[in-house]
Amino acid sequence: MEKAKLLIVDDEALIRKALGRVLRAEPVEVLEAENAAEALKLLVTEPVALVITDYRMPGMDGLDFLRLVRERYPDTIRIMLTGHGDMSTAIQAINQGDVFRFFTKPWDQEELLHSVQKALKLQHIRLSNRQLIRDLEEQLEHLRGHGNGQEAESSAKR
């Protein structure tokens, strides 16, 4: 099974490296970007299961970035980190960015790991459900096509 890809977006290299160390034990491939523009370019070519982003970054902030991620890549789960954890930022992140979890820096490693695991399970379930729905729709179309042929044969015999 292919490793899920996780993207860390933070303008501070030390934070990206620290998060990478925390996630090393997880079955994920960790990608890094130092700002939202770099992350958006990366997302075009790399299917990413989970994005962890800082709120305050030069250029585009984390809320605007997550809003774009939600619009362009709705299956990607989103987590926000901030060193400036006021309640209004958290509420905005959840309401506007459709954020799975919101953490303040410094984060609790166990809680972050647990949230990453839950997010990856959720993403796997969503993708599996979508595939099952496609499979059922194909089977239904096949049965409908098959049923129409049987009805025509039945009418011809009468």
C-alpha angles and dihedrals in degrees: 000000000000118000116251114246120235123191122208114198117189133131090222112082092201091058092049091050093046091051090047090054092049091051096043092099092055122090092248138114107231118216123186137208127176096212143013095260092055090046093051090052090050093049091059091066103025123062103221125195096195137019122200111190140175118238100222114053133142113268109006117024124227095259094056090043093052091047089057092045090052092050097044101032108025093170092060111100114225131214124179128207125191139174087203101061106176118156095243091057091051092048091048091048092052097042099040104027099038088232119192093205138359121210133183122219124281090045128201104252096211092048092047092049091048091050092049090051092049092047093051091048090049092050091049091050092049093050092045091050091049090052092048090052091051090049092050092048090052091049091048091051090048091050092047091051091046092047093053090054092051092049091052091050091048092051092048092053092055 
